[in-house]
Amino acid sequence: MSRLNEIIKKKGPIRKVGVIGMGYVGIPSAVLFAEKFDFVWGFQRASQSSGYKIEMLNNGISPLKGEEPGLEDLIKKVRSLGKFESTSDFSKIKDVDAVTLAIQTPFKDKGELEPDFGALEEGIRQIGKHLNEGVLVVLESTITPGTTKDFAADILKEESGLIPGEDFALAHAPERVMVGRLIQNIQEHDRIVGGINKESTDRAVELYSPVLTKGKIISMDSTAAEVTKTAENTFRDLQIAAMNELALYCEAMRINVYDVRTGIDSLKGEGITRAVLFPGAGVGGHCLTKDTYHLERGVKISGSKLDYPADSESLYVLARKINDFMPTHMYNLTREALTRAGKKFKGSKIALLGWAFLNNSDDMRNTPSQPYYDMMTKAGAQVCVHDPYVYEDGNLKISQDIEECIKGAAAIVIFTGHKQYLNLKASALKKSTGCPHPIIIDGRNVIDPDAFIKEGFIYKGIGRGDKNNHNIM
Ligand code: SAJ
């Protein structure tokens, strides 16, 4: 029996758990562990921006925005049972049998593939400072492949003097939660669990199995787990890019990309799959915009030579470039339409509908509306931003009064598929603009082109090569 197995056998089953990072991953994780194990410490830095969460959690209140079914009840339940407590005292880590870490890993500079691991490193150091023999350490953040077995293992060894995989267990179990269904996702999604060695994987399986309801454990090594997480988002980004490229082709060939999409999607049957997603005004969020670069960096720092077509860039990075081009395409469509209307950017008011990156949400991280806004204002246009869910972004004022935004607008540009934009009425909008031939640019396929063309609009839509050069009525 290995040294680690002997230590773990002597320690017995996992009873006390620590979760570092009381965010939208850590909080549901901690309270679900608290339901199944004896006690959970929820660690949170007493920082200016997030320290307030400690008191809220200990008062049984969720500090997360938006609806999270079941979460607050569960916080109250485990608090009343004395099975959960949030603290900024990281020395309590010495009391636990397992500790997980869910801290954001943004990129400083995507161009240089340079992630900002500052907060993550601080969390890992805190664990190392208070790490005992036989403890299981699990990283849940989305990280560059190789981080667990190298970066994290080195820091933990440096801080604790203990040997990863021999004196303590170390694994990666990537989070797959989506806002609005955090508890359900943790319980029902299959859980990827990857240890730096078999003993570590086995101990991590013991930690995660009890919180799964429908979900199954899928175990592998830690680097495979890191690649799984980054690749599952890279593949989604790639599928979106495939549709965005097809939309651009259809515009050039003057056909309707949605006819083609329906056609492709009709091919079904045994073993036949076509993941046809949707073209659009761009890809935002904090998952798809960065995970490709984590994957790329992983293979870059892996140390082994990659066999790949000479002078060819990564398909995945090209997909990112295509998706990041879409706001520029929206700018080009706007310019074409303004020219047809005999107008220039300078002196034109543009109503930009949708600032959130996701339909019917207030999440605006990496929104594609931002680069479009920057290009338009730089070209001299006056842009009024409307969003029913977002009230401000830094010093950018965002209107909730669509009338006010559309009043006197030369162009109405739809960036987000919010439900409020699904039944815009052509006649009412035209009246509000006061223009004989107002422009409408549909970035999310939410309006009927013919209804607007009939009213005298100049219409442009992503992928609508069949309509984009229509006669002006
Ligand atoms: N988008 C398109 N076309 C599509 C789908 C999305 O242009 O067909 C755009 C959206 O407008 C948005 C961006 O892509 O700007 C991202 O949309 P998303 O639906 O992927 O939402 P995210 O960024 O919240 O992705 C999360 C991810 N979940 C986790 O990381 C745990 C992703 O893996 C999920 O697939 C996705 O949610 C989901 O399916 O809801």
Residues whose N, C-alpha, C, O or C-beta is under 5 A from the ligand:
A	BS01	SAJ	E175 R176 V177 M178 N233 R236 I240 L277 F278 P279 G280 G282 V283 G284 G285 H286 C287 L288 F357 L358
